[in-house]
């Protein structure tokens, strides 16, 4: 007697699959996505992903009972055909705090000038403190102020203005701008970061030679001997000229070599026929031996070069008294005196 296996509640082919009875046996009609297993004699799921590797989906294949579905790796989204993957434009969702660049399968965050990408999340932009960088002390000549995305340079409150490059401090020449308060009897001398009102008059028996001579770093007033008739003492006095020179220097905190600041040129050739020797000397005001004077021959002329040989931290003021002695036969034939008014700024610029 044939037993109808299909009539039992055991569902030998599996739930939802067709069962057809045969004499002494049965056969299964499996749903799509399933196949008949001759060993277990039931319908089992077909793992399409394993059977057709790399042929069903562009990226990932996920098996399901009776079917499968495709997925995409990060940075891609499934196309409408359910199989292909297309690049996902993550920048549309604004994941970056500033600038976003979509790349194939991913995205890259960028920061605007003055900011840097965070090492923590790679998304946020952090302000770069330019003033705190190893080179920050050289960004501005005076003071650096950090602001979001940039920095600002400032100058001392008086005597300077910010240069056109917005980094260096430029001295204001109050004497040229006529913003000084010197009286009519005083001469305005510009110094770095300010000015000085000096009343430099020629002593008795001397007269001023022309107006103030303005050079690159110095202002000079020159007095020439002018003796009254029959004034023997005046005539015999070897001092022929007395000059006042004003020079402004920055603070030199470190020295690698002497800084040449004043050049005294003789009025006669190096080797005149009368064989006069010229001796240069600093006679007053050389505090802590911060200066020296050396003789040099330049373009056929004898030149006395005043050098700063030690660092001076300003603000500082000194008056160096220099002498140019013309010596013949061991006797000073005439002498020129130069009073150098040195003003050292408290700043290096």
Rosetta blueprint (number, residue, H / E / L):
1 X L
2 X L
3 X L
4 X L
5 X H
6 X H
7 X H
8 X L
9 X L
10 X L
11 X L
12 X L
13 X L
14 X L
15 X L
16 X L
17 X L
18 X E
19 X E
20 X E
21 X E
22 X E
23 X L
24 X L
25 X E
26 X E
27 X E
28 X E
29 X E
30 X L
31 X L
32 X L
33 X L
34 X E
35 X E
36 X E
37 X E
38 X L
39 X L
40 X L
41 X L
42 X E
43 X E
44 X E
45 X E
46 X L
47 X L
48 X H
49 X H
50 X H
51 X H
52 X L
53 X L
54 X L
55 X L
56 X L
57 X L
58 X L
59 X L
60 X E
61 X E
62 X E
63 X E
64 X E
65 X L
66 X L
67 X E
68 X E
69 X E
70 X E
71 X E
72 X L
73 X L
74 X L
75 X L
76 X E
77 X E
78 X E
79 X L
80 X L
81 X L
82 X L
83 X L
84 X L
85 X E
86 X E
87 X E
88 X L
89 X L
90 X H
91 X H
92 X H
93 X H
94 X L
95 X L
96 X L
97 X L
98 X L
99 X E
100 X E
101 X E
102 X E
103 X E
104 X L
105 X L
106 X E
107 X E
108 X E
109 X E
110 X E
111 X L
112 X L
113 X L
114 X L
115 X E
116 X E
117 X E
118 X L
119 X L
120 X L
121 X L
122 X L
123 X L
124 X L
125 X E
126 X E
127 X E
128 X L
129 X L
130 X H
131 X H
132 X H
133 X L
134 X L
135 X L
136 X H
137 X H
138 X H
139 X H
140 X L
141 X L
142 X L
143 X E
144 X E
145 X E
146 X E
147 X E
148 X L
149 X L
150 X E
151 X E
152 X E
153 X E
154 X E
155 X L
156 X L
157 X L
158 X L
159 X L
160 X E
161 X E
162 X E
163 X L
164 X L
165 X L
166 X L
167 X L
168 X L
169 X E
170 X E
171 X E
172 X L
173 X L
174 X H
175 X H
176 X H
177 X H
178 X L
179 X L
180 X L
181 X L
182 X L
183 X L
184 X L
185 X L
186 X L
187 X E
188 X E
189 X E
190 X E
191 X E
192 X L
193 X L
194 X E
195 X E
196 X E
197 X E
198 X E
199 X L
200 X L
201 X L
202 X L
203 X L
204 X L
205 X L
206 X E
207 X E
208 X E
209 X L
210 X L
211 X L
212 X L
213 X E
214 X E
215 X L
216 X L
217 X L
218 X E
219 X E
220 X E
221 X E
222 X E
223 X E
224 X E
225 X E
226 X L
227 X L
228 X L
229 X L
230 X L
231 X L
232 X H
233 X H
234 X H
235 X H
236 X H
237 X L
238 X L
239 X E
240 X E
241 X E
242 X E
243 X E
244 X E
245 X E
246 X E
247 X E
248 X E
249 X E
250 X L
251 X L
252 X E
253 X L
254 X L
255 X L
256 X L
257 X L
258 X L
259 X E
260 X E
261 X E
262 X E
263 X E
264 X E
265 X E
266 X E
267 X E
268 X E
269 X E
270 X L
271 X L
272 X L
273 X L
274 X L
275 X L
276 X L
277 X E
278 X E
279 X E
280 X E
281 X E
282 X E
283 X E
284 X E
285 X L
286 X L
287 X H
288 X H
289 X H
290 X L
291 X E
292 X E
293 X E
294 X E
295 X E
296 X E
297 X E
298 X E
299 X L
300 X L
301 X E
302 X E
303 X E
304 X E
305 X E
306 X E
307 X E
308 X E
309 X L
310 X L
311 X L
312 X E
313 X L
314 X L
315 X L
316 X E
317 X E
318 X E
319 X E
320 X E
321 X E
322 X E
323 X E
324 X E
325 X E
326 X E
327 X E
328 X E
329 X L
330 X L
331 X E
332 X E
333 X E
334 X E
335 X E
336 X E
337 X E
338 X E
339 X E
340 X E
341 X E
342 X E
343 X E
344 X E
345 X L
346 X L
347 X L
348 X L
349 X L
